[in-house]
Amino acid sequence: MPAKTNRKKTGRTKRAVHRLKRPFETDGLYLFKLILVILLGSFWVKFGEPVVWSHITVYAVPVGVMVGLVLIRTLEHFQTDRKIWYAILIMIGIISALSPAGIVV
């Protein structure tokens, strides 16, 4: 009977370790994502006259923020990256809500 050796298979462990590493993101891709999040956060649909719905007055709808939240959730794989992008998107949404920017309907 041949003797069994307790050697580990190096091919599988290298691939498993490689999957756990974070993929490399270029500076250009990061800048593109940042500009996209800023543009989405600043996109609001504002009404010329306030809309009253069930005793709630609505002056504007943050369409870009809603779309941005969905895009970040689907495109970012790591939770820490998602948290950073969510924070940036919400801050830009709040700042742009207070500024006179947006599409007036």
C-alpha positions as a Markdown table, in Angstrom:
| # | Residue | x | y | z |
|---|---|---|---|---|
| 1 | Met | 0.0 | 0.0 | 0.0 |
| 2 | Pro | 1.5 | 3.4 | -1.0 |
| 3 | Ala | 2.1 | 5.8 | 1.9 |
| 4 | Lys | -0.2 | 8.8 | 1.9 |
| 5 | Thr | 1.5 | 12.2 | 2.1 |
| 6 | Asn | -0.1 | 15.1 | 3.9 |
| 7 | Arg | 0.7 | 17.6 | 1.2 |
| 8 | Lys | -1.7 | 20.5 | 0.6 |
| 9 | Lys | -2.8 | 21.2 | -2.9 |
| 10 | Thr | -1.4 | 24.6 | -3.7 |
| 11 | Gly | -3.6 | 25.3 | -6.7 |
| 12 | Arg | -6.8 | 25.4 | -4.7 |
| 13 | Thr | -5.5 | 27.5 | -1.8 |
| 14 | Lys | -4.0 | 30.1 | -4.1 |
| 15 | Arg | -7.3 | 30.5 | -5.9 |
| 16 | Ala | -9.3 | 30.7 | -2.6 |
| 17 | Val | -6.9 | 33.3 | -1.2 |
| 18 | His | -7.1 | 35.3 | -4.5 |
| 19 | Arg | -11.0 | 35.4 | -4.3 |
| 20 | Leu | -10.8 | 36.9 | -0.8 |
| 21 | Lys | -8.6 | 39.8 | -1.9 |
| 22 | Arg | -10.2 | 43.1 | -2.9 |
| 23 | Pro | -10.1 | 43.7 | -6.7 |
| 24 | Phe | -8.0 | 46.6 | -7.8 |
| 25 | Glu | -9.9 | 49.8 | -8.6 |
| 26 | Thr | -8.2 | 52.4 | -10.7 |
| 27 | Asp | -8.2 | 56.1 | -9.9 |
| 28 | Gly | -10.2 | 56.8 | -13.0 |
| 29 | Leu | -13.0 | 54.4 | -12.1 |
| 30 | Tyr | -13.1 | 55.9 | -8.5 |
| 31 | Leu | -13.4 | 59.4 | -10.0 |
| 32 | Phe | -16.1 | 58.3 | -12.4 |
| 33 | Lys | -18.1 | 56.8 | -9.5 |
| 34 | Leu | -17.6 | 59.9 | -7.4 |
| 35 | Ile | -18.9 | 62.2 | -10.2 |
| 36 | Leu | -21.8 | 59.9 | -10.9 |
| 37 | Val | -22.8 | 59.9 | -7.3 |
| 38 | Ile | -22.5 | 63.7 | -7.1 |
| 39 | Leu | -24.7 | 64.1 | -10.2 |
| 40 | Leu | -27.3 | 61.7 | -9.0 |
| 41 | Gly | -27.5 | 63.2 | -5.5 |
| 42 | Ser | -28.0 | 66.7 | -7.0 |
| 43 | Phe | -30.9 | 65.6 | -9.3 |
| 44 | Trp | -34.2 | 66.6 | -7.8 |
| 45 | Val | -37.6 | 67.2 | -9.4 |
| 46 | Lys | -39.0 | 70.3 | -7.9 |
| 47 | Phe | -42.6 | 71.5 | -8.3 |
| 48 | Gly | -43.6 | 75.0 | -9.2 |
| 49 | Glu | -46.5 | 74.8 | -6.9 |
| 50 | Pro | -46.4 | 72.5 | -3.8 |
| 51 | Val | -48.3 | 69.2 | -4.1 |
| 52 | Val | -50.5 | 68.4 | -1.1 |
| 53 | Trp | -51.1 | 64.7 | -0.6 |
| 54 | Ser | -52.9 | 63.5 | 2.6 |
| 55 | His | -51.9 | 66.6 | 4.6 |
| 56 | Ile | -48.3 | 66.3 | 3.5 |
| 57 | Thr | -46.9 | 69.1 | 1.4 |
| 58 | Val | -44.3 | 68.0 | -1.1 |
| 59 | Tyr | -42.1 | 70.6 | -2.7 |
| 60 | Ala | -39.6 | 68.3 | -4.4 |
| 61 | Val | -38.8 | 64.6 | -5.0 |
| 62 | Pro | -35.2 | 63.3 | -4.8 |
| 63 | Val | -35.3 | 61.1 | -7.9 |
| 64 | Gly | -31.5 | 61.0 | -8.2 |
| 65 | Val | -31.0 | 59.9 | -4.7 |
| 66 | Met | -33.5 | 57.1 | -5.1 |
| 67 | Val | -31.8 | 55.9 | -8.3 |
| 68 | Gly | -28.4 | 56.3 | -6.7 |
| 69 | Leu | -29.3 | 54.1 | -3.7 |
| 70 | Val | -30.5 | 51.3 | -6.1 |
| 71 | Leu | -27.3 | 51.6 | -8.2 |
| 72 | Ile | -25.0 | 51.6 | -5.3 |
| 73 | Arg | -26.7 | 48.5 | -3.8 |
| 74 | Thr | -26.5 | 46.6 | -7.1 |
| 75 | Leu | -23.0 | 47.6 | -8.3 |
| 76 | Glu | -20.9 | 47.7 | -5.1 |
| 77 | His | -19.9 | 44.3 | -3.8 |
| 78 | Phe | -18.2 | 45.2 | -0.5 |
| 79 | Gln | -20.2 | 46.6 | 2.4 |
| 80 | Thr | -17.6 | 49.2 | 3.5 |
| 81 | Asp | -17.6 | 50.7 | 0.0 |
| 82 | Arg | -21.4 | 50.8 | -0.1 |
| 83 | Lys | -21.4 | 52.7 | 3.3 |
| 84 | Ile | -19.0 | 55.3 | 1.9 |
| 85 | Trp | -21.0 | 55.8 | -1.3 |
| 86 | Tyr | -24.3 | 56.0 | 0.7 |
| 87 | Ala | -22.8 | 58.7 | 3.0 |
| 88 | Ile | -21.6 | 60.7 | 0.0 |
| 89 | Leu | -24.9 | 60.4 | -1.8 |
| 90 | Ile | -27.0 | 61.4 | 1.2 |
| 91 | Met | -24.8 | 64.4 | 2.0 |
| 92 | Ile | -25.0 | 65.6 | -1.6 |
| 93 | Gly | -28.7 | 65.1 | -1.6 |
| 94 | Ile | -29.2 | 67.2 | 1.6 |
| 95 | Ile | -26.9 | 70.0 | 0.3 |
| 96 | Ser | -28.7 | 70.1 | -3.1 |
| 97 | Ala | -32.1 | 70.1 | -1.4 |
| 98 | Leu | -31.2 | 73.4 | 0.3 |
| 99 | Ser | -29.7 | 74.9 | -2.9 |
| 100 | Pro | -31.7 | 76.4 | -5.7 |
| 101 | Ala | -30.8 | 73.5 | -8.1 |
| 102 | Gly | -33.0 | 71.0 | -9.8 |
| 103 | Ile | -35.6 | 70.6 | -12.5 |
| 104 | Val | -38.8 | 72.6 | -11.9 |
| 105 | Val | -42.0 | 71.0 | -13.1 |
